[in-house]
């Protein structure tokens, strides 16, 4: 059984005299971008937790370098984006950060994100609010609704090898067809009738994380979303928007993302043409970065946002 949210000791927010933010990073490729990100994060303000995909080419010596730079690094899951493995990796990082303590705010990002502000701005902007984008699933298309009305009966095959993942696709399509044909749509996932979706990238107070990790409702919901499609896009949004914390949720994720197909990726790999819209945005992080395509842009961000004028220089 997955350990996150289970057998979880009582947690509480324990902060030192100086408030710190935890940055939880799920990474799977482009070590150069990941290392630059970790170097950029000020370790006097950020505690850094990284999960590296077990299928990743990022090797042990590179993980040790990240640890030398102050990050806590794990490599537990074969992460397949849009599956429970990604959600489990994020929750494990969250649980680790809360168990260590000393933080009052949490940011979920990928290894191809980059910060846009100094610690003082992070502290000023975040406050006690939960920043995530969200929309009600019921207001979306049938294509989106079917991700949660239909049951992902063979989800467990996505945890294993490439062979088991190929078997998953072999069995999943007929299963979805049969459920549609027979009208086997579920009306709720777990105890929630109203589901909310959004991206997995968000920021929230440590107190909200403690609520989620210690709540039996969240534990049961985590079990229930195993048989959905793209569970990491509904788990946090649905839990927080159906909880006592609903009033503190802001429908903004504080990320600059270009969802167009550009530079060979959706969302786009950002380049120097994105500098002006990034600077005009309300974002704390920008994504998606590439160590080659985004190199000039990252240098410009360093120079303008962090006063690092030397090309390629990063914070130690």
C-alpha positions as CSV (number, residue, x, y, z in Angstrom):
1,X,0.0,0.0,0.0
2,X,1.2,3.5,-0.8
3,X,2.5,5.2,2.3
4,X,1.4,8.8,1.8
5,X,-1.6,9.7,3.9
6,X,-1.5,6.3,5.5
7,X,0.0,5.5,9.0
8,X,0.7,9.2,9.0
9,X,1.8,10.6,12.4
10,X,0.0,13.6,13.8
11,X,1.4,16.6,12.0
12,X,1.4,20.3,13.0
13,X,3.0,23.3,11.5
14,X,6.3,24.0,13.3
15,X,8.1,27.1,12.0
16,X,11.4,28.5,13.2
17,X,11.9,32.2,13.9
18,X,12.5,32.8,10.2
19,X,9.6,31.7,7.9
20,X,10.7,29.3,5.1
21,X,8.9,28.0,2.0
22,X,9.1,24.4,0.9
23,X,9.5,23.8,-2.9
24,X,8.4,20.3,-4.0
25,X,9.8,19.4,-7.4
26,X,8.9,16.4,-9.6
27,X,11.5,15.9,-12.3
28,X,12.1,13.4,-15.0
29,X,14.6,14.8,-17.5
30,X,16.9,17.7,-18.4
31,X,19.2,17.6,-15.5
32,X,20.8,20.9,-16.5
33,X,17.5,22.7,-16.1
34,X,16.8,21.0,-12.7
35,X,20.3,21.9,-11.4
36,X,19.9,25.5,-12.5
37,X,16.5,25.7,-10.7
38,X,17.9,24.3,-7.5
39,X,20.9,26.7,-7.6
40,X,18.5,29.6,-8.1
41,X,16.4,28.9,-5.1
42,X,17.8,30.7,-2.0
43,X,18.5,28.0,0.6
44,X,18.2,30.6,3.4
45,X,14.5,30.8,2.5
46,X,13.5,27.7,0.5
47,X,13.7,24.1,1.6
48,X,13.9,22.0,-1.5
49,X,12.5,18.5,-2.0
50,X,13.0,16.7,-5.3
51,X,11.5,13.5,-6.6
52,X,13.3,12.1,-9.7
53,X,11.4,9.7,-12.0
54,X,12.9,6.2,-11.6
55,X,12.9,5.9,-15.4
56,X,14.9,9.1,-15.7
57,X,18.4,9.3,-17.1
58,X,19.3,11.5,-14.2
59,X,21.9,9.4,-12.4
60,X,23.1,8.9,-8.9
61,X,26.1,11.3,-9.1
62,X,23.8,14.1,-10.3
63,X,21.3,13.4,-7.5
64,X,24.2,13.6,-5.1
65,X,25.1,17.0,-6.6
66,X,21.6,18.3,-5.9
67,X,21.9,17.1,-2.3
68,X,25.2,18.9,-2.0
69,X,23.4,22.0,-3.1
70,X,20.9,21.5,-0.2
71,X,18.1,19.6,-1.8
72,X,16.5,16.4,-0.4
73,X,16.3,13.9,-3.3
74,X,14.3,10.7,-3.7
75,X,13.7,8.4,-6.6
76,X,10.8,6.1,-5.6
77,X,8.3,6.0,-8.5
78,X,8.2,5.2,-12.2
79,X,6.3,8.4,-12.8
80,X,3.8,8.4,-15.7
81,X,2.3,11.9,-16.1
82,X,-1.5,11.9,-15.6
83,X,-1.4,8.8,-13.4
84,X,-1.5,8.0,-9.7
85,X,2.3,7.6,-9.7
86,X,2.7,11.4,-10.2
87,X,0.2,12.2,-7.5
88,X,1.9,9.7,-5.1
89,X,5.2,11.3,-5.7
90,X,3.9,14.8,-4.9
91,X,2.1,13.6,-1.8
92,X,5.2,11.8,-0.6
93,X,7.2,15.0,-1.0
94,X,4.5,17.0,0.9
95,X,4.5,14.5,3.7
96,X,8.3,14.6,3.9
97,X,8.4,18.4,4.1
98,X,5.7,18.5,6.8
99,X,7.4,15.9,8.8
100,X,10.7,17.8,8.8
101,X,8.9,21.0,9.6
102,X,10.2,24.5,9.7
103,X,8.1,25.8,6.8
104,X,4.9,27.9,6.6
105,X,4.2,27.6,2.8
106,X,4.5,25.0,0.0
107,X,5.0,25.3,-3.7
108,X,4.4,22.3,-6.1
109,X,6.5,22.7,-9.3
110,X,8.2,20.6,-12.0
111,X,11.9,20.3,-12.7
112,X,11.4,22.6,-15.7
113,X,10.0,25.6,-13.7
114,X,12.0,28.7,-12.7
115,X,11.3,31.3,-10.0
116,X,10.7,34.9,-11.0
117,X,11.0,36.7,-7.6
118,X,13.3,37.0,-4.6
119,X,12.3,35.6,-1.2
120,X,10.9,38.9,0.1
121,X,8.4,39.0,-2.8
122,X,7.4,35.3,-2.2
123,X,6.8,36.1,1.4
124,X,4.8,39.3,0.6
125,X,2.6,37.7,-2.1
126,X,1.7,34.3,-0.5
127,X,0.1,35.1,2.8
128,X,-2.3,32.5,4.1
129,X,-4.1,31.8,0.8
130,X,-4.2,28.8,-1.5
131,X,-3.3,29.6,-5.1
132,X,-4.4,27.1,-7.7
133,X,-6.4,27.3,-10.9
134,X,-9.6,25.4,-10.9
135,X,-12.9,24.8,-12.8
136,X,-15.9,22.7,-12.0
137,X,-15.8,19.4,-13.9
138,X,-19.6,19.5,-14.4
139,X,-19.2,22.7,-16.5
140,X,-16.8,21.1,-18.9
141,X,-17.1,18.9,-22.0
142,X,-18.1,15.2,-22.0
143,X,-14.6,14.4,-22.9
144,X,-13.3,15.9,-19.6
145,X,-16.2,14.6,-17.6
146,X,-15.5,11.0,-18.8
147,X,-12.1,11.2,-17.1
148,X,-14.0,11.0,-13.8
149,X,-17.3,9.4,-14.7
150,X,-15.6,6.3,-16.2
151,X,-13.5,3.9,-14.1
152,X,-9.9,3.5,-14.8
153,X,-10.1,-0.2,-13.9
154,X,-6.5,-1.2,-14.9
155,X,-4.7,1.8,-13.3
156,X,-2.5,-0.6,-11.4
157,X,-0.8,-1.6,-14.7
158,X,0.6,1.9,-14.9
159,X,2.8,1.4,-11.9
160,X,5.1,-1.2,-13.5
161,X,7.4,-1.8,-16.4
162,X,6.9,-0.8,-20.0
163,X,5.3,-4.1,-20.7
164,X,2.7,-3.7,-18.1
165,X,2.0,-0.1,-19.3
166,X,1.5,-1.5,-22.8
167,X,-1.0,-4.0,-21.4
168,X,-2.8,-1.1,-19.7
169,X,-3.4,0.5,-23.1
170,X,-4.5,-2.8,-24.6
171,X,-7.2,-3.3,-21.9
172,X,-8.2,0.3,-21.1
173,X,-9.7,1.3,-24.5
174,X,-12.2,-1.7,-24.6
175,X,-13.0,-1.0,-20.9
176,X,-14.0,2.6,-21.5
177,X,-16.0,1.7,-24.6
178,X,-18.0,-0.9,-22.7
179,X,-18.7,1.4,-19.8
180,X,-20.0,4.1,-22.2
181,X,-22.0,1.5,-24.1
182,X,-23.7,0.3,-21.0
183,X,-24.1,3.7,-19.4
184,X,-21.9,2.8,-16.4
185,X,-21.2,6.4,-15.3
186,X,-20.5,7.0,-11.7
187,X,-22.1,10.1,-10.0
188,X,-19.4,10.8,-7.4
189,X,-15.8,10.1,-6.7
190,X,-15.3,9.2,-3.0
191,X,-17.6,11.4,-0.9
192,X,-17.6,14.3,-3.3
193,X,-20.4,14.9,-5.8
194,X,-18.8,18.2,-7.0
195,X,-15.4,17.8,-8.6
196,X,-12.9,20.5,-9.5
197,X,-10.0,20.2,-11.9
198,X,-6.9,22.2,-12.6
199,X,-3.2,21.8,-13.1
200,X,-1.0,20.1,-10.6
201,X,1.2,23.2,-10.0
202,X,0.0,25.3,-7.0
203,X,1.0,27.0,-3.8
204,X,-0.6,26.8,-0.4
205,X,0.1,27.3,3.3
206,X,1.7,24.5,5.4
207,X,-1.4,24.5,7.6
208,X,-3.5,23.5,4.5
209,X,-1.0,20.7,3.9
210,X,-1.4,19.5,7.5
211,X,-5.2,19.5,7.1
212,X,-5.0,17.4,4.0
213,X,-2.5,14.9,5.3
214,X,-4.4,14.3,8.5
215,X,-7.9,14.2,7.2
216,X,-9.6,10.8,6.8
217,X,-11.8,12.3,4.1
218,X,-8.6,13.0,2.1
219,X,-7.3,9.5,2.7
220,X,-10.5,8.0,1.4
221,X,-10.5,10.4,-1.6
222,X,-7.0,9.4,-2.5
223,X,-8.2,5.8,-2.7
224,X,-11.1,6.8,-4.8
225,X,-9.2,8.8,-7.4
226,X,-7.0,5.7,-8.2
227,X,-9.7,4.7,-10.7
228,X,-9.9,8.1,-12.4
229,X,-8.0,9.5,-15.3
230,X,-5.6,12.4,-14.5
231,X,-6.1,12.1,-10.8
232,X,-3.5,14.7,-9.9
233,X,-5.6,17.3,-11.7
234,X,-8.6,16.9,-9.4
235,X,-7.2,15.7,-6.0
236,X,-6.0,18.9,-4.5
237,X,-8.6,21.2,-6.1
238,X,-11.6,19.0,-5.1
239,X,-10.3,18.4,-1.6
240,X,-9.6,22.1,-0.8
241,X,-12.8,23.4,-2.5
242,X,-15.0,21.0,-0.5
243,X,-13.2,21.7,2.8
244,X,-13.3,24.5,5.4
245,X,-10.5,26.1,3.5
246,X,-12.6,26.9,0.5
247,X,-12.8,30.6,1.3
248,X,-9.0,31.0,1.2
249,X,-8.7,29.5,-2.4
250,X,-7.7,31.9,-5.1
251,X,-8.4,30.8,-8.7
252,X,-4.9,31.7,-9.9
253,X,-1.8,29.4,-9.8
254,X,0.9,32.2,-10.0
255,X,2.6,30.4,-12.9
256,X,3.4,31.8,-16.3
257,X,2.6,29.1,-18.8
258,X,2.1,29.3,-22.6
259,X,-0.3,26.5,-23.5
260,X,0.4,26.8,-27.3
261,X,2.3,24.3,-29.3
262,X,5.7,26.0,-29.7
263,X,9.3,25.0,-29.7
264,X,8.3,21.3,-30.0
265,X,6.2,21.2,-26.8
266,X,2.7,21.7,-25.3
267,X,2.9,23.7,-23.1
268,X,5.6,25.7,-25.0
269,X,9.2,25.7,-24.1
270,X,9.7,29.3,-23.3
271,X,12.3,31.4,-25.0
272,X,13.5,35.1,-25.0
273,X,10.4,36.2,-26.9
274,X,8.5,35.4,-23.6
275,X,10.5,37.8,-21.5
276,X,8.1,40.8,-21.7
277,X,4.9,38.8,-21.0
278,X,6.6,37.0,-18.1
279,X,7.7,40.3,-16.5
280,X,4.2,41.7,-17.0
281,X,2.6,38.6,-15.4
282,X,1.6,38.1,-11.8
283,X,3.6,34.9,-11.7
284,X,6.0,33.5,-9.1
285,X,7.3,30.8,-11.4
286,X,7.5,30.4,-15.2
287,X,7.4,27.1,-17.0
288,X,8.2,25.2,-19.2
289,X,12.0,25.7,-19.4
290,X,14.6,23.8,-21.5
291,X,18.3,24.0,-20.8
292,X,19.0,24.8,-24.5
293,X,15.9,26.6,-25.9
294,X,15.4,28.7,-22.7
295,X,19.0,29.5,-21.9
296,X,19.0,33.1,-23.1
297,X,15.6,33.7,-21.4
298,X,17.0,32.3,-18.1
299,X,20.0,34.6,-18.3
300,X,17.7,37.5,-18.8
301,X,15.5,36.6,-15.9
302,X,18.6,36.2,-13.7
303,X,19.8,39.7,-14.7
304,X,16.5,41.5,-14.3
305,X,14.8,39.6,-11.4
306,X,17.9,38.6,-9.4
307,X,20.5,41.2,-10.5
308,X,22.8,38.6,-11.9
309,X,24.4,40.2,-14.9
310,X,27.0,37.5,-15.7
311,X,25.8,35.1,-18.4
312,X,25.0,31.7,-16.9
313,X,25.7,32.8,-13.3
314,X,23.4,31.2,-10.8
315,X,22.9,31.5,-7.0
316,X,25.1,29.3,-4.9
